């Protein structure tokens, strides 16, 4: 009897210590051989108009999983979750000393997609999105998992939908590049095929769903003819391609592009024709009522020999009127003075730091504004000047330090660095963000094997080509990255901070942003501290929002 009792105790003990799924913050990157503490249940907080994610790490030895649809129920319409499986990219050359070789999570593939590396951990990315009309309150459900290699499990999910609302369209203007031709190459399609055209729309819709506006796309300008000095453009194909992203019909949320690039036309040959063409472009956008900011992208990163070209471009565009600002990607440069309506230096050009300078003219933002005409906007963008352009740690320690710590979109960098641009934009007061491409590696290699470009893993690439062979699905689709989720979360941080400021909490908002990103190269890397700041911002927003709503109901103007 005693022996049987001991056996029963032993079996019970085995059952209590059996591995179970654990929930890990989205601010961590789960890698093979790296132990990250987790929780038994997921607890998320999200504003109306916001998306939030959590990672569910399955027990070791699980080779496959089936996931039942997850819907959280509460006071309003159920919140339906989207679930992906995290795939891994094998990094061969680190971006710098903050990166590393080996497997890094990045592609978010369908759960049922074939696994390439069965030794890597099986991690699910679970995302909840609350529409603007979602009723605030507590929503609950459970993620049911049928695992091969472990007992079936159920992971509780609780989401608190907050009363305050984030705008569907980003409050921070931005423009990230994307190309139909790169997408077609990555998927093995002809650019003029209907399938490639549909794919382009899918990719751009995915960007917009993550609060990102696109430039480039098909790059096809509207056909134009000239009649007595007047440009007559045929906008039918252009409007079909770009219109849904400018009028708010592409997504149920009504999100729109914040910006749109003016596509140059080779058919406009003389300066007079070019000016007429730009004028007609601006008139069309105005007639359509599109609120997005038009811009003309001048010669990218002009060298000294390109200065005459940039000056000529600016003169031609300005002859057309004031509706099309000229964007110039350059540090402050006397040779280009007066040419830019939007000046966009790289991120490292704004923050002086000890050691070798990685920008030829480092000028803090407020100082820079004092040297520019009052109407000139200042954007910024990331480049290899943040992580180093050669790949791997620099041999000289002072040089390596100069290229470390910066906000970064690289695969092998910590998640807080991927997320930092939003809070940093609020703290600095920059007017917008530019990025050169989101599918660059499609042109040069198989992104599933390698996205190393310009000395960094993922520089210019936020997607993976979701071909049927990789996804197990019947049609081509964009595969978004974990980094695109982090970028989106940073833009949502920006919205929280903007909303706090609008409700009279500017000092609180600035201090919160400073705790996350003290400068472009001083980013808080502890995910727990990011979450604590988010909780504090949420509590303050609830307090302020409820007071403002109560004041509206009582007819008293809130102070």
C-alpha positions in Angstrom: 0.0 0.0 0.0 2.8 2.4 0.9 4.6 1.4 -2.3 1.5 2.2 -4.4 1.2 5.5 -2.6 4.8 6.4 -3.5 4.1 5.5 -7.2 1.0 7.6 -7.2 3.0 10.5 -5.7 5.7 10.1 -8.3 3.2 10.0 -11.2 1.5 13.1 -9.9 4.8 14.8 -9.7 5.6 13.9 -13.2 2.3 15.3 -14.3 2.8 18.6 -12.5 6.2 19.2 -14.1 5.3 18.2 -17.6 6.4 21.0 -20.1 3.6 23.3 -21.0 3.3 26.2 -23.5 4.5 29.5 -22.1 3.6 33.1 -23.1 6.5 35.4 -23.8 6.4 39.2 -24.4 6.5 40.4 -28.0 9.5 42.5 -26.9 11.7 39.4 -26.8 13.2 37.4 -29.6 12.9 33.6 -28.9 16.1 31.9 -30.2 17.4 28.3 -30.0 19.3 27.7 -26.9 18.2 31.0 -25.2 16.0 30.6 -22.2 13.4 33.3 -21.7 11.0 33.2 -18.7 7.3 33.0 -19.6 3.8 33.0 -18.2 1.0 30.5 -18.2 -1.5 32.9 -19.7 -1.5 36.0 -21.9 -2.7 39.4 -20.7 -2.8 42.1 -23.3 -4.0 45.7 -23.2 -4.9 47.5 -26.4 -6.6 50.8 -27.4 -9.5 50.9 -29.8 -7.8 51.1 -33.2 -4.7 49.2 -32.0 -3.1 45.7 -32.5 -1.1 43.9 -29.9 0.8 40.6 -30.0 2.1 37.9 -27.7 4.3 34.9 -28.3 3.4 31.4 -27.3 6.4 29.2 -27.0 5.6 25.5 -27.3 7.3 22.8 -25.3 10.6 21.2 -26.5 10.0 18.3 -28.8 6.8 19.6 -30.4 7.2 19.0 -34.1 3.8 20.2 -35.3 0.8 22.0 -34.0 -2.8 22.6 -35.0 -4.5 25.8 -33.7 -8.2 26.2 -33.2 -9.6 29.6 -34.1 -9.4 31.9 -31.1 -12.1 34.5 -30.3 -12.1 36.4 -27.1 -15.5 37.2 -25.7 -16.5 40.2 -23.7 -18.9 43.2 -23.6 -18.8 43.7 -27.4 -18.1 41.9 -30.6 -15.7 39.0 -30.1 -12.0 39.8 -30.7 -10.7 37.3 -33.3 -7.0 36.5 -33.1 -4.6 36.1 -36.0 -2.0 33.4 -35.4 1.3 32.8 -37.3 4.2 30.6 -36.7 7.6 32.2 -36.4 10.2 31.0 -38.9 13.9 31.4 -38.5 16.6 33.1 -40.6 20.1 31.7 -40.4 22.4 34.7 -39.9 25.9 34.1 -41.2 27.4 37.5 -40.7 26.3 39.6 -37.7 25.1 43.2 -38.4 27.5 44.3 -35.7 28.4 43.4 -32.2 24.8 43.7 -31.1 23.9 41.0 -33.6 25.1 37.4 -33.9 25.3 34.4 -36.0 22.7 31.5 -35.9 19.0 31.3 -36.1 16.9 34.5 -35.5 13.1 34.6 -35.7 11.7 36.9 -38.3 9.3 35.5 -41.0 5.7 35.0 -39.8 4.4 32.1 -41.8 1.1 30.3 -41.7 0.9 27.8 -38.8 0.6 24.9 -41.2 3.5 25.9 -43.4 6.3 23.3 -43.7 9.0 23.7 -41.1 12.6 24.1 -42.3 14.4 23.7 -39.0 12.8 21.1 -36.8 15.4 21.7 -34.1 14.4 25.4 -33.6 11.7 26.2 -31.0 8.2 26.2 -32.2 6.8 29.7 -31.5 3.4 31.2 -32.3 2.8 34.9 -32.8 -0.8 35.7 -31.7 -2.2 39.1 -32.5 -5.4 40.8 -31.4 -6.7 44.0 -33.1 -9.5 46.1 -31.7 -11.5 48.2 -34.2 -12.3 51.8 -33.5 -15.9 50.8 -32.7 -14.9 48.0 -30.3 -16.7 48.3 -26.9 -14.2 48.8 -24.1 -13.9 46.1 -21.4 -12.4 42.7 -20.6 -12.4 40.0 -23.2 -11.4 36.4 -22.5 -10.7 33.2 -24.4 -8.3 30.3 -24.7 -5.8 29.3 -27.5 -6.4 25.6 -27.9 -3.4 23.7 -29.2 -3.2 20.1 -30.6 0.5 19.4 -30.5 2.4 16.5 -32.0 5.0 15.5 -29.4 3.1 16.9 -26.3 -0.3 16.7 -24.7 -3.0 19.0 -26.0 -3.0 22.4 -24.2 -5.1 25.5 -23.7 -3.5 28.9 -23.1 -5.8 31.5 -21.5 -5.9 34.9 -23.1 -7.3 38.1 -21.5 -7.4 41.4 -23.4 -8.4 44.7 -21.8 -9.8 47.0 -24.5 -9.2 50.6 -23.4 -11.7 53.4 -23.9 -9.4 55.7 -25.8 -9.0 55.5 -29.6 -5.9 55.6 -31.8 -6.3 57.1 -35.3 -6.4 54.6 -38.2 -3.9 56.7 -40.2 -0.5 57.3 -38.7 -0.1 60.7 -37.1 3.6 60.6 -38.1 4.1 61.0 -41.9 6.2 58.2 -43.3 7.1 56.7 -46.7 8.7 53.3 -47.2 9.7 52.0 -50.6 8.3 49.0 -52.4 8.5 47.8 -56.0 6.3 45.7 -58.2 9.3 44.5 -60.1 11.1 43.3 -57.0 8.0 41.5 -55.8 7.5 39.8 -59.2 11.1 38.7 -59.2 10.9 37.3 -55.6 7.8 35.3 -56.5 8.9 34.2 -60.0 6.2 36.0 -61.8 6.0 38.4 -64.7 5.5 42.0 -63.5 2.6 42.6 -66.0 0.7 39.5 -64.9 -2.6 39.9 -63.1 -1.1 37.7 -60.3 1.8 40.1 -59.8 -0.6 43.1 -59.8 -2.7 41.5 -57.1 0.4 40.7 -55.1 1.5 44.3 -55.2 -1.9 45.4 -53.8 -1.5 42.7 -51.0 1.9 43.9 -50.1 1.0 47.5 -49.9 -2.2 46.7 -48.0 0.0 44.8 -45.5 2.2 47.9 -45.1 -0.8 50.2 -44.5 -2.2 47.7 -42.0 1.1 48.4 -40.1 0.6 52.2 -40.3 3.2 52.5 -43.1 2.7 54.5 -46.4 4.4 53.3 -49.5 6.3 55.0 -52.4 7.3 53.4 -55.7 4.8 50.5 -56.2 4.5 50.0 -60.0 6.4 53.2 -60.6 4.4 53.7 -63.8 3.5 57.4 -64.3 0.2 58.4 -65.8 0.3 58.7 -69.6 0.5 62.4 -70.6 0.1 64.5 -73.6 0.6 68.3 -74.0 -1.9 70.7 -75.4 -0.8 74.4 -75.8 1.5 74.1 -72.8 -1.0 72.3 -70.7 -0.4 68.7 -69.5 -3.3 66.3 -69.9 -2.8 63.1 -67.9 -4.8 59.9 -68.0 -5.1 58.9 -64.4 -7.3 55.8 -64.8 -4.6 53.1 -64.2 -2.8 55.3 -61.5 -6.1 55.8 -59.6 -6.9 52.1 -59.7 -3.5 51.3 -58.3 -3.0 54.0 -55.7 -6.5 55.5 -55.1 -7.7 52.9 -52.5 -4.7 53.7 -50.3 -5.4 57.5 -50.6 -9.2 57.5 -50.2 -9.4 55.1 -47.2 -11.1 52.3 -49.0 -8.2 49.8 -48.9 -8.9 48.7 -45.3 -12.0 48.5 -43.2 -10.4 50.9 -40.7 -10.3 53.7 -43.3 -6.6 54.0 -42.9 -4.9 56.2 -45.6 -1.4 56.9 -46.8 0.1 59.9 -45.1 2.3 60.7 -48.1 2.5 59.9 -51.8 5.4 60.4 -54.3 5.0 62.1 -57.6 6.1 59.8 -60.3 8.3 61.5 -62.9 7.5 61.0 -66.5 10.0 60.6 -69.4 7.3 61.9 -71.7 7.7 65.4 -70.1 11.0 66.4 -71.8 11.4 70.2 -71.4 11.4 72.2 -68.2 8.0 73.7 -69.2 6.5 70.3 -69.8 7.8 68.9 -66.6 6.3 71.9 -64.6 3.0 71.4 -66.4 3.1 67.7 -65.6 3.8 68.3 -61.9 1.0 71.0 -61.7 -1.5 68.6 -63.2 -0.5 65.9 -60.8 -1.1 68.2 -57.8 -4.4 69.4 -59.3 -5.6 65.8 -59.6 -4.8 65.0 -56.0 -6.5 68.2 -54.9 -9.6 67.4 -57.0 -9.8 63.9 -55.5 -9.6 65.3 -52.0 -6.7 63.1 -51.0 -5.2 64.4 -47.8 -1.8 62.7 -48.2 1.2 64.9 -48.6 2.6 64.8 -52.1 6.4 64.9 -52.5 9.0 64.7 -55.2 11.9 62.4 -54.4 15.0 64.2 -55.7 18.2 62.4 -56.5 18.8 60.0 -53.6 21.8 60.7 -51.4 23.3 63.2 -53.8 27.1 63.4 -54.2 28.9 66.7 -54.9 28.6 66.1 -58.6 24.8 65.6 -58.3 24.2 69.1 -56.8 23.4 70.7 -60.2 20.9 68.0 -60.9 19.1 68.4 -57.5 19.0 72.2 -58.0 17.5 71.8 -61.4 14.9 69.3 -60.2 13.9 71.6 -57.3 13.5 74.5 -59.7 11.4 72.6 -62.1 9.1 71.3 -59.4 8.7 74.7 -57.8 7.8 76.3 -61.0 4.6 74.1 -60.8 3.6 75.7 -57.5 3.8 75.0 -53.8 1.8 71.8 -53.7 4.7 69.4 -54.3 7.5 69.6 -51.8 11.0 68.4 -52.9 12.5 65.8 -50.7 16.3 65.6 -50.5 18.1 62.8 -48.6 21.2 64.6 -47.3 22.7 66.1 -44.2 22.7 69.8 -43.9 24.8 71.0 -46.9 25.4 74.6 -48.0 25.7 73.4 -51.6 22.1 72.2 -51.5 20.7 75.1 -49.4 17.3 76.1 -50.7 16.8 73.0 -52.7 14.8 70.9 -50.1 11.3 71.5 -48.8 11.8 68.2 -46.9 15.3 67.6 -45.8 16.0 64.0 -44.7 19.4 63.2 -43.2 20.1 59.8 -41.8 19.3 59.1 -38.1 22.9 59.3 -37.0 23.2 62.9 -38.3 21.0 64.2 -35.5 22.9 62.9 -32.4 26.5 63.8 -31.6 28.3 61.1 -29.7 31.9 60.6 -28.6 34.3 58.8 -31.0 34.3 58.7 -34.8 31.4 60.5 -36.5 29.3 58.3 -38.8 27.7 61.4 -40.5 29.7 64.1 -42.2 27.6 66.9 -40.6 26.0 66.0 -37.2 23.5 68.6 -36.2 20.9 68.2 -33.5 17.3 68.7 -34.7 16.5 72.0 -33.1 19.9 73.4 -34.3 19.1 72.1 -37.7 15.7 73.8 -37.8 17.4 77.1 -36.9 19.6 76.8 -40.0 16.7 76.1 -42.4 13.8 78.2 -43.8 10.8 78.1 -41.5 8.7 76.1 -44.0 11.2 73.3 -44.5 10.2 70.0 -42.9 12.8 67.6 -41.4 12.5 63.8 -41.8 15.0 61.2 -41.1 15.8 57.6 -42.1 17.9 54.6 -41.1 20.8 53.5 -43.2 23.9 51.3 -42.7 25.5 54.3 -41.0 23.6 53.1 -37.9 24.8 49.5 -37.8 28.0 49.8 -40.0 28.1 49.2 -43.7 30.6 46.3 -43.9 29.0 43.7 -41.7 30.3 42.2 -38.5 31.9 44.0 -35.6 34.5 46.6 -36.6 38.0 45.7 -35.6 38.6 49.0 -33.8 36.5 49.2 -30.6 35.8 52.9 -30.8 34.5 52.5 -34.4 32.4 49.6 -33.3 30.9 51.6 -30.5 30.1 54.5 -32.9 28.0 52.0 -35.0 26.3 50.3 -32.0 23.2 51.1 -30.0 21.2 52.9 -32.7 17.5 52.3 -33.3 17.6 49.5 -35.9 15.5 47.4 -38.2 18.0 44.6 -38.4 16.9 41.0 -37.9 19.7 40.1 -35.4 19.1 43.1 -33.2 17.0 43.2 -30.0 13.3 43.9 -30.5 13.4 47.2 -28.6 15.8 48.6 -31.2 13.4 47.5 -33.9 10.6 49.4 -32.1 12.4 52.5 -31.1 11.8 54.9 -34.0 8.3 55.8 -32.9 9.0 57.0 -29.4 12.2 58.6 -30.7 10.3 60.6 -33.3 8.0 61.9 -30.6 10.8 62.9 -28.3 12.8 64.6 -31.0 9.9 66.3 -32.8 11.0 65.1 -36.2 8.4 65.6 -39.0 8.5 62.2 -40.7 10.3 59.0 -41.5 11.6 57.7 -44.8 12.9 54.2 -45.7 14.3 53.2 -49.0 12.8 49.8 -49.6 10.9 46.9 -48.0 11.7 44.1 -50.5 15.3 44.9 -51.6 16.7 41.4 -51.1 14.1 40.1 -53.6 16.4 41.5 -56.3 19.6 39.9 -55.3 19.0 36.6 -53.5 16.6 34.1 -51.9 15.4 36.1 -48.8 14.5 32.8 -47.1 18.2 32.0 -46.9 19.7 35.5 -46.6 18.7 39.1 -46.3 22.1 40.5 -45.6 22.5 43.8 -47.5 24.6 46.9 -46.9 26.3 45.4 -43.9 23.1 44.5 -42.1 20.6 41.6 -41.9 17.4 42.9 -43.3 18.5 46.4 -44.4 15.8 47.3 -47.0 13.8 44.1 -46.5 10.7 43.7 -44.3 9.0 40.9 -46.2 9.6 37.4 -47.4 8.1 36.0 -50.7 5.3 33.8 -49.7 5.3 31.4 -52.6 3.1 28.2 -52.3 6.3 26.1 -51.8 7.1 28.1 -48.6 3.7 28.7 -47.2 1.9 25.5 -48.2 -1.0 27.6 -49.5 -2.3 27.6 -53.0 -1.6 31.2 -53.8 1.3 33.7 -53.6 1.1 36.1 -50.6 3.4 38.5 -48.7 5.0 37.0 -45.6 5.4 39.8 -43.0 8.2 39.9 -40.6 8.5 40.2 -36.8 10.3 43.4 -37.4 7.3 44.9 -39.3 5.2 44.2 -36.1 7.8 45.9 -34.0 7.9 48.9 -36.4 4.1 49.1 -36.1 4.2 48.8 -32.3 6.6 51.8 -32.3 4.2 53.8 -34.4 1.5 52.9 -31.9 3.8 54.1 -29.1 4.0 57.4 -31.0 0.2 57.6 -31.0 0.0 57.0 -27.3 2.5 59.8 -26.7 0.7 62.2 -29.1 -2.6 61.4 -27.4 -1.2 62.1 -24.0 0.2 65.4 -25.2 -3.2 66.4 -26.8 -4.9 65.7 -23.4 -2.6 68.0 -21.5 0.1 65.5 -20.5 3.1 66.8 -22.5 5.6 66.6 -19.7 4.5 63.1 -18.7 4.6 62.0 -22.3 8.1 63.4 -22.9 9.4 61.7 -19.7 7.8 58.4 -20.8 9.5 58.6 -24.2 12.8 59.5 -22.6 12.7 56.4 -20.4 12.5 54.3 -23.7 14.7 56.3 -26.0 17.1 58.8 -24.5 18.7 59.4 -27.9 19.1 57.7 -31.2 21.8 55.5 -29.8 20.6 55.2 -26.2 17.6 52.8 -26.3 16.2 50.9 -23.4 16.8 47.2 -24.2 14.9 45.7 -21.2 11.5 44.7 -22.6 10.0 44.6 -19.1 10.8 48.3 -18.7 9.1 49.1 -22.0 6.0 47.3 -20.8 6.0 49.2 -17.5 6.1 52.5 -19.3 3.3 51.3 -21.5 1.2 50.4 -18.4 1.8 53.8 -16.9 0.9 55.6 -20.2 -2.3 53.5 -20.4 -3.3 54.3 -16.9 -2.8 58.1 -17.4 -4.6 58.0 -20.7 -7.6 56.2 -19.2 -7.8 58.8 -16.5 -7.5 61.7 -18.9 -9.8 60.2 -21.5 -12.5 59.4 -19.1 -12.3 62.9 -17.6 -12.5 64.5 -21.1 -15.4 62.3 -22.1 -17.3 63.2 -18.9 -16.6 66.8 -19.5 -18.1 66.5 -23.0 -21.2 64.9 -21.7 -21.7 67.6 -19.1 -21.0 70.4 -21.6 -17.9 71.6 -19.7 -14.9 72.2 -21.9 -12.0 70.1 -20.5 -8.8 71.9 -19.5 
